[in-house]
């Protein structure tokens, strides 16, 4: 059995994560500046606070700061979407699957069998949109570990969205340039 938390807004970094019973487990809020995102604060119902500093590329959990460079590495070569993320002695392999609609965080250490599953926001034209959701397995009860995994998943998903937005903007520019010739 897993704990399913749903993002209430398609903007993941400015949202609330709620359980099926409506209980709020996390709130995300982002400060933005002229150059885009600065920091995202993630507040847990338990009082734990995490911070993603997008410009300095660091995570802060309970006052412990770690750079992304120290926390993640590529696992299967330069073209792979798989990344290995470490917090303390625990590490997880994060990989997009199902045409980038799902991100799985699989533990690489013994003693935990569960995989964290994140599903992306899916817009639908003729029926209700499917909100993004994260499913924590029952085996992962440590609040700091959950915060770290939520932050790593958000970082990878926002990076994927940014790449998609940049590709779309580039294509639009090329189409406009071709039309002007």
C-alpha positions as CSV (number, residue, x, y, z in Angstrom):
1,X,0.0,0.0,0.0
2,X,1.2,3.5,-0.8
3,X,0.5,7.0,0.2
4,X,-0.9,8.9,-2.8
5,X,-0.5,12.7,-2.7
6,X,-2.0,14.8,-5.5
7,X,-0.8,18.2,-6.6
8,X,-3.8,20.6,-6.6
9,X,-2.3,22.9,-9.3
10,X,-0.5,22.1,-12.6
11,X,2.2,24.5,-11.4
12,X,4.0,22.0,-9.2
13,X,6.3,24.6,-7.6
14,X,3.2,26.6,-6.4
15,X,0.8,24.0,-5.2
16,X,-0.5,21.9,-2.4
17,X,-0.1,18.1,-2.1
18,X,-3.2,16.5,-0.6
19,X,-4.1,12.9,0.3
20,X,-7.3,11.3,-1.0
21,X,-9.1,12.4,2.2
22,X,-8.2,16.1,1.5
23,X,-5.5,16.4,4.2
24,X,-2.7,18.7,3.2
25,X,0.7,17.0,3.5
26,X,3.0,19.5,1.7
27,X,2.8,23.0,0.3
28,X,5.1,24.4,-2.4
29,X,5.7,28.1,-3.1
30,X,8.2,29.7,-5.4
31,X,9.9,33.1,-5.4
32,X,10.5,34.4,-8.9
33,X,12.7,37.2,-10.2
34,X,13.6,38.9,-13.5
35,X,15.6,35.8,-14.5
36,X,12.9,33.2,-13.5
37,X,12.7,31.0,-10.5
38,X,14.8,31.8,-7.5
39,X,13.8,29.4,-4.7
40,X,11.0,26.9,-4.0
41,X,10.0,26.3,-0.4
42,X,8.4,23.0,0.5
43,X,6.6,22.9,3.8
44,X,5.5,19.6,5.3
45,X,2.5,19.4,7.6
46,X,5.0,18.0,10.2
47,X,6.8,21.3,10.2
48,X,9.8,20.1,8.1
49,X,10.9,22.6,5.5
50,X,12.9,22.0,2.4
51,X,14.3,24.6,0.0
52,X,15.3,24.3,-3.7
53,X,17.6,27.1,-4.8
54,X,17.3,27.0,-8.6
55,X,20.0,29.5,-9.2
56,X,22.6,28.1,-6.9
57,X,21.5,24.5,-7.6
58,X,21.3,23.4,-4.0
59,X,18.8,21.6,-1.8
60,X,18.4,22.6,1.9
61,X,16.6,20.2,4.3
62,X,16.4,21.0,8.0
63,X,19.3,23.5,7.5
64,X,21.5,20.9,5.8
65,X,22.6,22.2,2.4
66,X,23.8,20.0,-0.5
67,X,24.6,21.0,-4.1
68,X,23.0,19.1,-6.9
69,X,26.5,18.3,-8.2
70,X,27.1,16.4,-5.0
71,X,23.7,14.8,-4.9
72,X,23.1,13.4,-8.4
73,X,25.0,11.7,-11.2
74,X,24.2,10.1,-14.5
75,X,23.8,6.3,-14.1
76,X,23.6,5.0,-17.7
77,X,25.6,7.2,-20.0
78,X,25.2,10.7,-21.4
79,X,21.9,10.2,-23.3
80,X,20.1,8.4,-20.5
81,X,17.3,10.1,-18.5
82,X,18.3,8.0,-15.5
83,X,19.9,9.8,-12.6
84,X,21.2,8.5,-9.3
85,X,20.4,10.8,-6.3
86,X,22.0,10.4,-2.9
87,X,21.1,11.8,0.5
88,X,23.2,10.6,3.3
89,X,23.8,6.9,2.9
90,X,20.7,6.3,0.8
91,X,20.6,6.5,-2.9
92,X,17.8,6.2,-5.5
93,X,17.7,5.8,-9.3
94,X,15.3,8.2,-10.8
95,X,14.1,7.5,-14.4
96,X,11.3,8.7,-16.6
97,X,9.1,6.0,-18.2
98,X,5.9,5.7,-20.2
99,X,6.8,8.5,-22.7
100,X,7.9,10.8,-19.8
101,X,4.5,10.5,-18.1
102,X,5.9,8.7,-15.1
103,X,9.0,9.1,-13.0
104,X,10.1,6.2,-10.8
105,X,12.5,6.5,-7.8
106,X,13.9,3.1,-7.0
107,X,16.1,2.5,-4.0
108,X,19.6,1.2,-4.7
109,X,20.2,0.1,-1.1
110,X,18.9,-3.0,0.7
111,X,16.1,-3.0,3.2
112,X,13.5,-1.0,1.3
113,X,11.4,-2.7,-1.4
114,X,9.2,0.2,-2.4
115,X,9.5,2.5,-5.4
116,X,8.3,6.0,-5.3
117,X,6.1,6.8,-8.4
118,X,5.4,10.3,-9.7
119,X,2.9,10.8,-12.5
120,X,2.9,14.0,-14.5
121,X,0.0,16.4,-15.1
122,X,-2.0,15.2,-18.1
123,X,-4.3,17.7,-19.8
124,X,-7.4,16.3,-21.4
125,X,-9.6,18.1,-23.9
126,X,-13.0,16.4,-23.3
127,X,-12.8,15.4,-19.7
128,X,-11.2,16.3,-16.4
129,X,-7.4,16.8,-16.4
130,X,-5.3,14.3,-14.5
131,X,-3.3,16.1,-11.8
132,X,0.3,15.2,-11.0
133,X,0.6,12.8,-8.1
134,X,3.3,11.2,-6.1
135,X,3.0,7.8,-4.5
136,X,5.2,7.0,-1.5
137,X,5.4,3.3,-0.6
138,X,4.4,2.4,2.9
139,X,8.1,1.4,3.6
140,X,9.3,5.0,3.3
141,X,8.2,6.6,6.5
142,X,11.2,8.9,7.2
143,X,10.0,12.5,6.7
144,X,13.5,13.7,5.6
145,X,13.8,10.9,3.1
146,X,10.3,11.8,1.7
147,X,11.2,15.5,1.5
148,X,14.5,14.7,-0.3
149,X,12.6,12.4,-2.8
150,X,9.9,15.0,-3.4
151,X,12.6,17.6,-4.1
152,X,14.6,15.4,-6.4
153,X,11.5,14.5,-8.3
154,X,10.4,18.2,-8.6
155,X,13.9,19.1,-9.8
156,X,13.8,16.5,-12.5
157,X,10.3,17.2,-13.6
158,X,10.8,21.0,-13.7
159,X,14.0,20.5,-15.7
160,X,12.0,18.2,-18.2
161,X,9.3,20.9,-18.5
162,X,11.9,23.6,-19.1
163,X,13.5,21.6,-21.8
164,X,10.1,21.0,-23.4
165,X,9.3,24.7,-23.2
166,X,12.6,25.7,-24.7
167,X,12.2,23.2,-27.6
168,X,8.7,24.5,-28.3
169,X,10.0,28.1,-28.3
170,X,12.8,27.2,-30.6
171,X,10.5,25.5,-33.0
172,X,8.1,28.4,-33.0
173,X,11.0,30.8,-33.8
174,X,12.2,28.6,-36.7
175,X,8.7,28.4,-38.1
176,X,8.3,32.2,-37.9
177,X,11.7,32.8,-39.5
178,X,10.8,30.4,-42.4
179,X,7.4,32.2,-42.9
180,X,9.2,35.5,-43.1
181,X,11.5,34.4,-45.9
